[in-house]
Amino acid sequence: MANDPDAKRLLWFVFAGSRGGLNRLKIIVILKKRPQNTNQLSKELGMDYKAIQHHIRVLEKNNLITGVGEKYGIMYFPSTFLQVNMETFEEIEGNLDKSK
């Protein structure tokens, strides 16, 4: 499943081809290190709580993160789908870092 062309297309769209992609990329980078909830992500990234909620919904809709828990205590983790395609994610991350 690694290097799946459909997964690669999805990841490029979510992180590089749509508005807010860079913020979603930053969220994933943080979640790779340690699971966090929406409030923790908001503080760490210095972003509005509502903006983080939006990006979390986009990432969940595209099966890139998984939430565990209830209400405000939901902790987010990279999904199994993303972990399987982590090589592609890191390729995109590297390309976006170069383009800054």
DOROTOR-959115 format. One record per residue: residue number from 1; residue in one letter; x, z, y of N, C-alpha, C in turn. Coordinates in steps of 0.2 Angstrom, whole numbers. Last residue first. Layout:
// DOROTOR-959115
SITE/pos/code/npx/npz/npy/capx/capz/capy/cpx/cpz/cpy
SITE/NUM/A/X/Z/Y/X/Z/Y/X/Z/Y
...
//
This chain:
// DOROTOR-959115
SITE/pos/code/npx/npz/npy/capx/capz/capy/cpx/cpz/cpy
SITE/100/K/47/5/136/46/9/142/50/7/148
SITE/99/S/51/-2/125/47/-6/130/46/-2/137
SITE/98/K/56/7/116/60/2/119/57/-2/125
SITE/97/D/44/13/112/50/17/116/54/12/119
SITE/96/L/38/3/105/35/6/111/40/10/116
SITE/95/N/46/2/94/45/-3/98/43/-1/105
SITE/94/G/45/15/88/51/13/90/51/7/95
SITE/93/E/31/15/85/34/20/90/41/18/92
SITE/92/I/31/5/76/28/4/82/30/9/87
SITE/91/E/39/11/66/41/5/68/38/3/75
SITE/90/E/31/22/63/37/23/66/40/17/69
SITE/89/F/20/15/57/19/19/63/26/20/67
SITE/88/T/26/10/46/24/5/51/22/9/57
SITE/87/E/29/22/39/34/17/41/32/12/46
SITE/86/M/16/27/36/21/30/41/26/26/44
SITE/85/N/6/25/28/8/19/32/13/22/38
SITE/84/V/4/36/22/6/31/17/9/25/22
SITE/83/Q/0/44/33/6/46/29/8/40/25
SITE/82/L/-13/37/36/-7/37/40/0/39/37
SITE/81/F/-20/41/24/-19/34/26/-13/33/31
SITE/80/T/-20/55/26/-16/52/20/-15/45/21
SITE/79/S/-18/59/43/-22/58/37/-17/55/32
SITE/78/P/-11/73/52/-10/66/50/-14/64/44
SITE/77/F/-22/85/57/-17/83/53/-16/76/53
SITE/76/Y/-30/98/67/-29/91/66/-22/90/62
SITE/75/M/-41/111/66/-34/109/66/-34/102/64
SITE/74/I/-54/118/74/-52/113/70/-45/111/71
SITE/73/G/-60/128/82/-54/130/78/-51/124/74
SITE/72/Y/-71/124/88/-65/124/92/-59/126/88
SITE/71/K/-79/119/73/-79/119/80/-73/119/84
SITE/70/E/-69/122/59/-75/121/62/-74/122/70
SITE/69/G/-57/114/47/-60/119/51/-66/118/54
SITE/68/V/-48/99/50/-49/105/45/-51/111/49
SITE/67/G/-47/82/52/-48/88/55/-50/93/49
SITE/66/T/-35/69/51/-40/73/48/-41/80/51
SITE/65/I/-31/53/58/-30/60/58/-36/63/54
SITE/64/L/-35/40/55/-28/41/56/-26/49/57
SITE/63/N/-47/33/55/-44/37/49/-37/38/49
SITE/62/N/-53/29/66/-49/24/63/-45/27/57
SITE/61/K/-60/41/70/-64/35/68/-60/29/64
SITE/60/E/-49/49/73/-53/50/67/-57/44/65
SITE/59/L/-44/42/85/-40/43/79/-44/44/73
SITE/58/V/-56/43/93/-53/37/91/-49/37/85
SITE/57/R/-57/57/94/-62/54/91/-60/47/89
SITE/56/I/-44/60/100/-46/63/94/-51/59/90
SITE/55/H/-47/54/113/-42/51/109/-43/54/101
SITE/54/H/-57/63/117/-59/56/116/-54/53/112
SITE/53/Q/-51/75/118/-56/74/113/-58/67/112
SITE/52/I/-41/72/128/-39/73/121/-45/73/116
SITE/51/A/-50/71/139/-47/65/137/-44/66/130
SITE/50/K/-55/85/139/-60/79/137/-56/73/135
SITE/49/Y/-43/91/143/-46/93/137/-51/87/134
SITE/48/D/-30/82/151/-37/85/151/-40/86/144
SITE/47/M/-13/86/147/-19/81/148/-25/85/148
SITE/46/G/-1/91/143/-3/91/150/-8/87/152
SITE/45/L/2/92/130/3/85/133/2/85/140
SITE/44/E/0/105/127/7/103/126/8/96/129
SITE/43/K/-14/107/131/-8/110/135/-2/107/134
SITE/42/S/-20/98/122/-21/97/129/-15/101/133
SITE/41/L/-16/104/109/-14/97/111/-14/96/119
SITE/40/Q/-23/116/110/-16/116/110/-13/109/112
SITE/39/N/-36/111/110/-34/114/116/-26/115/116
SITE/38/T/-37/104/98/-38/100/104/-35/104/110
SITE/37/N/-24/111/87/-31/110/89/-31/106/95
SITE/36/Q/-12/105/75/-14/108/81/-21/107/82
SITE/35/P/2/104/64/-5/103/65/-7/108/71
SITE/34/R/18/97/68/14/104/67/7/102/68
SITE/33/K/24/85/68/28/91/68/24/97/66
SITE/32/K/13/76/68/18/75/63/22/82/62
SITE/31/L/7/79/80/4/82/74/8/81/68
SITE/30/I/16/73/89/15/80/89/12/83/83
SITE/29/V/13/60/86/20/62/85/20/70/85
SITE/28/I/0/59/89/2/58/82/9/61/81
SITE/27/I/0/60/103/-4/65/99/-1/65/92
SITE/26/K/7/49/106/10/55/108/7/61/104
SITE/25/L/-2/39/103/4/39/99/8/46/100
SITE/24/R/-12/41/112/-13/43/105/-7/43/101
SITE/23/N/-5/38/123/-7/45/123/-9/46/115
SITE/22/L/-4/24/121/2/28/121/1/35/121
SITE/21/G/-17/20/121/-13/19/115/-7/24/115
SITE/20/G/-24/18/132/-24/25/130/-19/25/123
SITE/19/R/-31/2/128/-30/7/133/-29/14/130
SITE/18/S/-23/-6/114/-29/-4/118/-27/1/123
SITE/17/G/-11/-10/107/-16/-15/110/-22/-13/113
SITE/16/A/-4/1/102/-1/-4/107/-6/-9/110
SITE/15/F/-12/9/94/-7/12/98/-4/7/103
SITE/14/V/-22/1/88/-24/8/91/-19/11/95
SITE/13/F/-16/-11/85/-21/-11/90/-22/-4/93
SITE/12/W/-6/-7/76/-4/-10/82/-9/-10/87
SITE/11/L/-15/-2/66/-10/3/69/-7/0/76
SITE/10/L/-21/-13/62/-25/-8/64/-20/-3/68
SITE/9/R/-10/-21/57/-14/-23/62/-18/-18/66
SITE/8/K/-6/-12/46/-1/-14/52/-5/-16/58
SITE/7/A/-17/-13/38/-15/-7/41/-11/-8/47
SITE/6/D/-16/-27/34/-22/-24/38/-21/-18/41
SITE/5/P/-4/-27/28/-5/-31/34/-11/-29/38
SITE/4/D/5/-14/21/-1/-17/21/-3/-21/28
SITE/3/N/16/-6/20/17/-13/23/11/-17/22
SITE/2/A/11/2/6/15/2/11/16/-5/14
SITE/1/M/4/0/-6/0/0/0/4/0/6
//
